[in-house]
Amino acid sequence: MRFTPALGMLMSTRAGDLDPGAIVYLLKGKGMDAFALNLMVNKEAWLLGMSSTSSDLKDLLDKELEDLCVAQAVDSLR
């Protein structure tokens, strides 16, 4: 296991491996604090972050034809 579960494989709400430059950009360029960054990386990333709807693939498949963001999130799996 790595230092945190956020590294490695993508999960429905976890980002997986991140470029360290992206972290610096979010902290400095977007004014995020450590708490917000941690929440985003561990609880609000990938499927949930891309779709802005759900991290549940079944829900996303049901909405894929209605919502472009959902369609892009589902397409990222293919």
LOLO-271989 format. One record per residue (C-alpha): residue number from 1; residue in three letters; x, y negated, z negated. Coordinates in Angstrom, 3 decimals. Each point is the difference from the previous one (the first is absolute). Layout:
// residues N
pos_code_X_Y_Z
NUM_ALA_X_Y_Z
...
This chain:
// residues 78
pos_code_X_Y_Z
1_MET_0.000_0.000_0.000
2_ARG_1.196_-3.476_0.764
3_PHE_-0.064_-2.992_-2.322
4_THR_-3.702_-0.617_0.694
5_PRO_-2.716_1.936_1.843
6_ALA_-0.290_-2.924_2.441
7_LEU_3.084_1.219_1.877
8_GLY_-0.169_2.869_2.414
9_MET_-3.163_1.265_1.626
10_LEU_-2.900_-2.259_0.824
11_MET_-3.096_0.591_-2.073
12_SER_-3.471_-1.459_0.356
13_THR_0.857_-3.000_-2.200
14_ARG_3.809_0.093_-0.091
15_ALA_2.292_-1.630_2.499
16_GLY_2.772_2.581_0.181
17_ASP_3.513_-1.233_0.712
18_LEU_0.273_-3.773_0.231
19_ASP_2.651_-2.167_1.550
20_PRO_1.612_-1.933_-2.880
21_GLY_-0.281_-3.139_2.123
22_ALA_-3.786_0.354_-0.028
23_ILE_0.035_-0.018_-3.783
24_VAL_2.141_-3.146_-0.079
25_TYR_-2.305_-1.641_2.547
26_LEU_-3.109_0.780_-2.051
27_LEU_1.586_-1.244_-3.229
28_LYS_1.591_-3.175_1.384
29_GLY_-1.830_-0.779_3.234
30_LYS_-3.520_0.850_-1.141
31_GLY_0.452_-0.914_-3.662
32_MET_-1.039_3.397_-1.349
33_ASP_1.018_0.872_-3.524
34_ALA_1.309_3.393_-1.077
35_PHE_-3.401_1.101_-1.349
36_ALA_-1.799_-0.796_3.291
37_LEU_2.720_1.669_2.068
38_ASN_-0.127_3.143_-2.139
39_LEU_-3.788_0.138_0.284
40_MET_0.121_-0.423_3.771
41_VAL_2.721_2.618_0.564
42_ASN_-1.489_2.641_-2.313
43_LYS_-3.763_-0.523_0.192
44_GLU_-0.958_-2.143_3.020
45_ALA_2.249_1.048_2.865
46_TRP_-0.240_2.137_3.128
47_LEU_-3.554_1.212_0.785
48_LEU_-1.663_-2.295_-2.520
49_GLY_2.230_-2.927_0.920
50_MET_-0.369_0.480_3.747
51_SER_-3.746_0.565_-0.029
52_SER_-0.927_-2.397_-2.836
53_THR_-2.822_2.461_-0.585
54_SER_0.987_3.326_-1.521
55_SER_2.848_2.419_-0.556
56_ASP_-2.329_2.962_0.617
57_LEU_0.517_1.392_3.480
58_LYS_-3.562_1.342_0.190
59_ASP_-1.360_-3.512_-0.610
60_LEU_2.354_-1.429_2.584
61_LEU_-0.940_2.566_2.633
62_ASP_-3.666_-0.875_-0.556
63_LYS_0.755_-3.707_0.628
64_GLU_2.663_0.393_2.693
65_LEU_-2.223_-1.063_2.900
66_GLU_-1.451_-3.008_-1.840
67_ASP_3.120_-1.698_-1.369
68_LEU_3.233_-0.786_1.850
69_CYS_2.123_-0.022_-3.191
70_VAL_-1.367_3.403_-0.976
71_ALA_0.674_1.304_3.520
72_GLN_3.620_-1.201_-0.196
73_ALA_0.468_1.644_-3.408
74_VAL_-1.345_3.301_1.307
75_ASP_2.107_-0.338_3.153
76_SER_3.133_-0.338_-2.149
77_LEU_-0.550_3.646_-0.987
78_ARG_0.119_1.259_3.560
